[in-house]
Amino acid sequence: MKKLIRPFCFSLSLVCAGAGSASAQDAPQTSLPRITLTAGIHQIDTQVALTPDQRQIGLMFRKEMPQQEGMLFVFEQPATQCFWMKNTILPLTAAFVEDDGTIANLADMKPQTTDSHCSTKPVRYVLEMNVGWFAKKGIKAGSKLGGKPFEMAK
C-alpha cells in the first residue's frame, strides 16, 4: 500500500512545488493544486494542502469559499490529527478521513478559536468544507469519499 501512495504524494508534491505558497503569513493561499473528490453523488472541487507550510496556513484568512469547494489536508502517515481555527474567518466542518475514504468523524469548528478538534482514530486525510455542508448532504461518520487519494488504498 505504501508503494501506491508514494507515487501519488510524489506527483502531488511536484505540482505543489510549482504552485508556491502564500506570499505572506496573513494572506490566504489560493494557488494550491486541485483535485475532484466525490461524496455520494456530490462532487467537491478540492484544494490540496500537502506540505507542512500549506497545512499550517490551510484556509486561514479566507473570506469566502464556494459551497462545492473544500481543502484536503494530506499527511505522510495516519495519526491522530487535531485542527484549530486561529486566523480562520469561515466556520468550517472538518471530516477526518481514513486511507480508504471512510469518514472517521466530523467536527464543526467555530471561526477565530484555538479549540482543538481531533480525529477519533489515526487518519491521513482531513477535508474541510463550509460548516453544515456534510449535514445538508446527509454525509456522516462512516460515509465514504471517492477520488484518487482513496482509490490507492484499494
C-alpha positions as CSV (number, residue, x, y, z in Angstrom):
1,M,0.0,0.0,0.0
2,K,2.8,2.4,0.8
3,K,4.2,1.8,-2.7
4,L,0.9,3.0,-4.1
5,I,0.6,6.2,-2.0
6,R,4.2,7.3,-2.6
7,P,3.7,7.9,-6.4
8,F,0.6,9.9,-5.7
9,C,2.3,12.0,-3.0
10,F,5.4,12.4,-5.1
11,S,3.3,13.6,-8.1
12,L,1.3,15.9,-5.9
13,S,4.5,17.3,-4.3
14,L,5.8,18.2,-7.8
15,V,2.6,20.1,-8.5
16,C,2.8,21.8,-5.1
17,A,6.4,22.9,-5.7
18,G,5.3,24.8,-8.7
19,A,2.2,26.2,-7.1
20,G,4.0,28.2,-4.4
21,S,2.6,29.1,-1.0
22,A,1.1,32.3,0.4
23,S,3.4,35.2,-0.1
24,A,2.8,36.4,3.5
25,Q,1.6,34.7,6.6
26,D,-1.5,37.0,6.7
27,A,-2.7,36.2,3.2
28,P,-4.9,33.3,2.0
29,Q,-3.2,30.7,-0.1
30,T,-5.2,30.4,-3.3
31,S,-2.9,28.7,-5.8
32,L,-2.8,25.2,-4.4
33,P,-3.2,22.2,-6.7
34,R,-6.8,20.9,-7.1
35,I,-8.4,17.5,-7.4
36,T,-12.0,16.4,-7.6
37,L,-13.4,14.3,-4.8
38,T,-16.9,12.7,-4.5
39,A,-19.2,12.2,-1.6
40,G,-22.0,10.1,-3.0
41,I,-23.4,12.0,-6.0
42,H,-21.8,15.2,-4.9
43,Q,-18.5,16.5,-6.5
44,I,-16.1,18.5,-4.4
45,D,-13.5,20.9,-6.0
46,T,-10.7,20.4,-3.6
47,Q,-7.5,22.3,-3.0
48,V,-4.8,20.1,-1.7
49,A,-2.5,21.1,1.2
50,L,0.4,18.7,1.1
51,T,3.4,20.4,2.6
52,P,3.7,21.4,6.3
53,D,3.6,25.1,5.4
54,Q,0.5,24.6,3.3
55,R,-1.2,22.6,6.0
56,Q,-0.3,25.2,8.6
57,I,-1.9,28.0,6.7
58,G,-4.8,25.9,5.4
59,L,-7.9,28.1,5.0
60,M,-6.7,31.0,7.2
61,F,-7.6,34.5,6.1
62,R,-10.1,33.2,3.5
63,K,-13.2,35.5,3.4
64,E,-15.4,33.2,1.4
65,M,-15.4,29.7,-0.2
66,P,-18.0,28.4,-2.7
67,Q,-20.2,25.6,-1.3
68,Q,-18.8,22.9,-3.6
69,E,-15.2,23.7,-2.7
70,G,-13.0,22.5,0.2
71,M,-9.5,21.8,1.2
72,L,-7.9,18.4,1.6
73,F,-5.0,18.1,4.1
74,V,-2.7,15.2,3.3
75,F,-0.4,13.8,5.9
76,E,2.6,11.5,5.4
77,Q,1.1,8.7,7.6
78,P,-2.1,8.1,9.6
79,A,-2.0,9.7,13.1
80,T,-4.4,11.5,15.4
81,Q,-4.9,14.8,13.6
82,C,-6.1,17.9,15.5
83,F,-7.2,21.2,14.0
84,W,-7.9,24.7,15.3
85,M,-9.3,27.8,13.7
86,K,-6.8,30.5,14.6
87,N,-7.0,33.3,11.9
88,T,-9.7,31.4,10.1
89,I,-12.7,33.6,9.3
90,L,-15.0,31.0,7.9
91,P,-16.9,28.5,10.0
92,L,-15.9,25.0,8.8
93,T,-16.6,21.4,9.3
94,A,-13.6,19.0,9.3
95,A,-14.1,15.4,8.1
96,F,-11.3,13.2,9.4
97,V,-10.8,10.6,6.7
98,E,-9.2,7.2,6.7
99,D,-7.0,5.9,3.9
100,D,-9.9,4.2,2.1
101,G,-12.0,7.3,2.1
102,T,-14.2,6.4,5.1
103,I,-15.1,9.4,7.3
104,A,-14.0,8.5,10.9
105,N,-15.7,11.6,12.4
106,L,-16.8,15.1,11.7
107,A,-16.2,18.3,13.7
108,D,-17.9,21.6,13.4
109,M,-15.4,24.4,14.1
110,K,-16.1,28.0,15.1
111,P,-14.0,30.8,13.5
112,Q,-11.2,32.5,15.2
113,T,-10.8,30.0,18.1
114,T,-7.9,27.8,19.3
115,D,-10.2,24.9,20.5
116,S,-8.8,21.6,19.3
117,H,-10.9,19.4,17.1
118,C,-9.3,15.9,16.7
119,S,-9.8,12.7,14.8
120,T,-11.2,9.8,16.8
121,K,-8.7,7.4,15.2
122,P,-5.5,7.8,13.2
123,V,-6.2,9.3,9.8
124,R,-4.1,10.5,6.9
125,Y,-6.6,13.0,5.4
126,V,-8.7,15.9,6.7
127,L,-11.3,17.5,4.4
128,E,-12.5,21.0,5.4
129,M,-15.8,22.3,4.0
130,N,-18.1,25.1,4.8
131,V,-19.9,24.4,8.1
132,G,-23.1,22.4,7.5
133,W,-22.1,21.1,4.1
134,F,-21.8,17.5,5.2
135,A,-25.1,17.6,7.2
136,K,-27.0,19.1,4.3
137,K,-25.8,16.3,2.0
138,G,-26.6,13.6,4.6
139,I,-22.9,12.7,4.9
140,K,-21.8,11.5,8.3
141,A,-19.2,9.3,10.1
142,G,-19.0,6.0,8.2
143,S,-19.8,7.6,4.8
144,K,-17.2,7.2,2.1
145,L,-15.4,9.8,0.0
146,G,-14.1,8.9,-3.5
147,G,-11.2,10.2,-5.5
148,K,-7.6,9.4,-6.3
149,P,-6.1,9.5,-2.8
150,F,-8.6,7.0,-1.6
151,E,-8.5,4.7,-4.7
152,M,-4.9,3.9,-4.0
153,A,-5.8,2.2,-0.7
154,K,-7.7,-0.5,-2.5
